Amino acid sequence: MNKTLSRILLPFLLLPLAACGQADQAGSAPAAKAASGKAAGSSVAESLKAKLEKTYADQGLKVISVAETPVGGLYEVVVSGKQIVYTDAKGDYMLVGDLIDVNTQKSLTDERAADLNKIDFSSLPLDKAIKEVRGNGKLQIAVFSDPDCPFCRRLEAEFAKMTDVTIYTFLMPIASLHPDAARKAEIIWCQPDRTKAWTDWMRSGKMPAGAGGCDNPVAETTSLGEQLGFNGTPTLVFPNGRTQSGYSPMPMLKEIIEQNQQ
């Protein structure tokens, strides 16, 4: 049975939906090395672009870039949606999945995807986040979080073990997974001390009394997360622009945050 590229890519496109509902991603500490090497020669790049865009014209696929990989004869092709696939020089064969460096036991595909999806941390509207300063607050991290997400609660339990970190939490209730999350997010935001309300709920299960109804940024921050391509919670954004979807335990969490400051 013939498969379209979108149907082949579907399982990989769904992976980020995750955090709240998929296995922990504790081994996803970002690294600096990219999967691709230098850009492919113009003749190879143009040939692959022409073939793939023609083959998948009915899906509107566009080739964004073509680069060499550490594997001779295998090329990294970034296509629409910043998805990464691998092909031979003629585009006759395609691999969809992770390219693993056996020596380091790291996914070069994950590292490359992290580079492709960097975010300008300074552009985040931090005034629309719940801010918690622990210790001297030296380390910084932004998190898009859902008040009913169990993985978000596990992440919060790890944050509670940390010192010297500033955590900016953007409320991102996912209605399709947690129908009551938006109501809870608004109630928490509308508390006089929203930081305490958030940590009491996420770390101790104590929901504050009262209702929402105040001016709040919940819809805006949810939309922001979606615009940034976040399909699940928690999603972490580091000051150097890299992101991580999913929960990591201590001490790995602290190491990841430290490695991804400026």
C-alpha positions as CSV (number, residue, x, y, z in Angstrom):
1,M,0.0,0.0,0.0
2,N,1.4,3.4,-1.0
3,K,1.8,5.9,1.8
4,T,1.9,9.6,1.4
5,L,4.7,11.6,3.2
6,S,2.2,13.1,5.6
7,R,1.0,9.6,6.7
8,I,4.6,8.5,7.1
9,L,5.5,11.6,9.1
10,L,2.3,11.5,11.3
11,P,3.7,9.5,14.2
12,F,6.7,11.8,14.4
13,L,4.6,14.9,14.2
14,L,2.6,13.7,17.1
15,L,5.5,13.1,19.4
16,P,5.6,16.6,21.0
17,L,2.0,16.0,22.1
18,A,3.4,14.4,24.8
19,A,4.6,15.7,27.7
20,C,1.1,15.2,29.1
21,G,0.3,11.8,27.9
22,Q,3.5,10.2,26.6
23,A,6.5,8.6,28.3
24,D,8.9,10.9,30.2
25,Q,11.6,12.5,28.1
26,A,14.2,12.5,30.8
27,G,17.0,11.7,28.3
28,S,16.5,14.7,26.1
29,A,19.2,17.0,27.4
30,P,20.0,19.3,24.5
31,A,23.5,19.4,23.1
32,A,25.2,21.8,20.8
33,K,26.2,19.5,18.0
34,A,23.9,19.5,15.0
35,A,23.0,16.4,13.0
36,S,23.9,17.9,9.7
37,G,27.3,19.0,8.5
38,K,27.8,21.6,5.7
39,A,25.1,22.4,3.2
40,A,24.8,20.0,0.4
41,G,26.2,20.9,-3.0
42,S,23.9,23.0,-5.1
43,S,23.3,20.2,-7.7
44,V,22.3,17.7,-5.1
45,A,20.1,20.2,-3.2
46,E,18.4,21.3,-6.3
47,S,17.8,17.8,-7.5
48,L,16.3,16.6,-4.2
49,K,14.2,19.7,-3.9
50,A,12.7,19.3,-7.3
51,K,12.0,15.6,-6.9
52,L,10.5,15.7,-3.5
53,E,8.4,18.8,-4.2
54,K,7.1,17.1,-7.4
55,T,6.5,13.8,-5.7
56,Y,4.5,15.3,-2.9
57,A,3.0,18.3,-4.8
58,D,-0.5,17.2,-3.8
59,Q,0.4,17.8,-0.2
60,G,2.1,21.2,-0.8
61,L,5.4,20.0,0.6
62,K,8.3,22.4,0.4
63,V,12.0,21.6,0.9
64,I,13.5,24.2,3.2
65,S,17.1,23.0,3.3
66,V,19.4,20.1,2.3
67,A,22.6,19.2,4.2
68,E,25.2,16.5,4.5
69,T,25.2,14.2,7.5
70,P,28.0,12.2,9.1
71,V,26.8,9.2,7.1
72,G,28.3,9.2,3.6
73,G,25.6,9.4,0.9
74,L,22.9,10.3,3.4
75,Y,21.4,13.8,3.3
76,E,19.3,15.6,5.9
77,V,16.3,17.3,4.3
78,V,14.2,19.8,6.2
79,V,10.7,20.0,4.8
80,S,7.5,22.0,5.6
81,G,6.8,22.3,9.3
82,K,10.6,22.0,10.1
83,Q,10.3,18.2,9.9
84,I,13.5,16.3,9.3
85,V,13.8,13.4,6.9
86,Y,16.8,11.6,5.3
87,T,17.3,10.6,1.7
88,D,20.0,9.3,-0.7
89,A,21.5,11.8,-3.2
90,K,18.8,11.0,-5.8
91,G,15.8,11.0,-3.5
92,D,14.9,7.5,-4.4
93,Y,14.9,6.3,-0.8
94,M,13.7,8.1,2.4
95,L,14.3,7.4,6.1
96,V,11.9,9.0,8.7
97,G,13.2,8.7,12.2
98,D,16.1,9.4,14.5
99,L,19.7,9.4,13.3
100,I,21.6,8.1,16.3
101,D,25.3,8.6,17.1
102,V,26.1,5.2,18.6
103,N,29.3,6.5,20.2
104,T,27.6,9.2,22.2
105,Q,24.2,7.5,22.3
106,K,22.5,10.7,21.3
107,S,19.9,11.5,18.7
108,L,21.4,13.9,16.2
109,T,17.9,14.4,14.8
110,D,16.6,15.7,18.2
111,E,19.6,18.0,18.5
112,R,19.0,19.3,15.0
113,A,15.3,19.8,15.6
114,A,16.1,21.8,18.7
115,D,18.3,24.1,16.7
116,L,15.6,24.6,14.0
117,N,13.0,25.5,16.6
118,K,15.0,28.0,18.7
119,I,12.9,30.7,20.3
120,D,13.9,34.3,21.2
121,F,13.6,34.1,25.0
122,S,13.8,37.8,25.3
123,S,10.6,38.1,23.2
124,L,8.5,36.1,25.6
125,P,5.9,38.3,27.4
126,L,7.2,37.6,30.9
127,D,4.6,40.0,32.5
128,K,2.0,37.4,31.4
129,A,3.7,34.6,33.3
130,I,3.5,33.5,36.9
131,K,7.0,34.3,38.3
132,E,8.6,32.2,41.1
133,V,12.1,33.2,42.4
134,R,13.9,30.5,44.3
135,G,17.1,31.4,46.1
136,N,19.1,34.0,44.2
137,G,17.1,33.3,41.0
138,K,20.2,33.2,38.9
139,L,19.1,30.5,36.5
140,Q,16.1,31.2,34.3
141,I,13.5,29.0,32.7
142,A,10.1,29.5,31.1
143,V,7.5,26.8,31.1
144,F,4.2,26.4,29.3
145,S,2.1,24.4,31.7
146,D,-1.4,23.0,32.2
147,P,-2.9,23.0,35.7
148,D,-4.4,19.5,35.1
149,C,-1.4,18.0,33.5
150,P,0.2,15.2,35.6
151,F,3.6,15.6,33.9
152,C,3.5,19.3,34.8
153,R,2.8,18.4,38.4
154,R,5.8,16.1,38.4
155,L,7.9,18.9,36.9
156,E,6.7,21.2,39.7
157,A,7.8,18.7,42.3
158,E,11.3,18.8,40.8
159,F,11.3,22.6,40.8
160,A,10.5,22.5,44.5
161,K,13.8,20.8,45.0
162,M,15.8,23.5,43.3
163,T,17.4,26.7,44.5
164,D,18.7,29.8,42.7
165,V,16.3,29.6,39.8
166,T,13.6,31.9,38.4
167,I,10.7,30.1,36.8
168,Y,8.3,31.9,34.5
169,T,5.1,29.8,34.0
170,F,2.9,30.5,31.1
171,L,-0.6,29.0,31.6
172,M,-1.5,26.8,28.6
173,P,-4.6,24.7,29.5
174,I,-5.2,22.1,26.7
175,A,-9.0,21.8,26.5
176,S,-9.0,18.6,24.4
177,L,-7.1,16.8,27.2
178,H,-8.3,18.6,30.3
179,P,-11.7,20.3,29.9
180,D,-11.6,22.0,33.3
181,A,-8.0,23.3,33.1
182,A,-8.9,26.7,31.7
183,R,-11.2,27.4,34.6
184,K,-8.6,26.5,37.1
185,A,-5.9,28.5,35.3
186,E,-8.1,31.6,35.5
187,I,-8.9,31.1,39.2
188,I,-5.2,30.7,39.9
189,W,-4.2,33.8,37.9
190,C,-6.9,35.9,39.7
191,Q,-5.6,35.2,43.2
192,P,-3.8,38.1,45.0
193,D,-0.7,35.9,45.2
194,R,-0.8,33.9,42.0
195,T,2.6,32.3,42.6
196,K,1.5,30.8,45.9
197,A,-1.8,29.7,44.3
198,W,0.0,28.0,41.5
199,T,2.5,26.2,43.7
200,D,-0.1,25.2,46.3
201,W,-2.2,23.6,43.5
202,M,0.6,22.0,41.5
203,R,2.7,20.8,44.4
204,S,0.2,20.2,47.2
205,G,-3.2,19.8,45.4
206,K,-4.8,22.8,47.2
207,M,-7.0,24.8,44.8
208,P,-7.7,28.3,46.0
209,A,-11.3,29.4,46.7
210,G,-13.2,31.8,44.5
211,A,-13.8,32.1,40.8
212,G,-11.9,33.6,37.9
213,G,-13.4,36.5,36.0
214,C,-10.6,39.0,36.4
215,D,-8.7,40.2,33.4
216,N,-6.3,37.4,32.6
217,P,-3.9,36.3,29.8
218,V,-4.8,32.6,29.8
219,A,-6.3,32.6,26.3
220,E,-3.4,34.8,25.1
221,T,-0.7,32.6,26.5
222,T,-2.4,29.4,25.3
223,S,-2.5,30.9,21.8
224,L,1.2,31.9,22.1
225,G,2.2,28.4,23.0
226,E,0.3,27.1,19.9
227,Q,1.9,29.7,17.7
228,L,5.3,28.6,18.9
229,G,4.4,25.0,17.9
230,F,3.9,23.6,21.4
231,N,1.3,20.8,21.3
232,G,1.8,19.5,24.8
233,T,2.7,20.4,28.3
234,P,5.1,21.0,30.0
235,T,7.2,22.6,27.4
236,L,10.4,24.3,28.6
237,V,12.0,27.3,27.0
238,F,15.6,28.0,27.9
239,P,17.4,31.4,27.7
240,N,19.5,30.2,24.7
241,G,16.4,29.6,22.7
242,R,16.3,25.8,22.9
243,T,13.2,24.0,24.0
244,Q,12.3,20.7,25.6
245,S,8.9,19.0,25.6
246,G,8.4,16.8,28.7
247,Y,9.4,16.3,32.3
248,S,13.0,15.6,33.5
249,P,13.8,14.6,37.1
250,M,16.5,16.1,39.3
251,P,19.5,16.3,39.1
252,M,19.2,16.1,35.3
253,L,16.7,19.0,35.3
254,K,19.2,21.3,36.9
255,E,21.9,20.2,34.6
256,I,19.8,20.8,31.5
257,I,18.8,24.3,32.8
258,E,22.4,25.2,33.6
259,Q,23.6,24.0,30.2
260,N,21.1,26.1,28.3
261,Q,21.4,29.6,29.8
262,Q,23.1,32.1,27.5
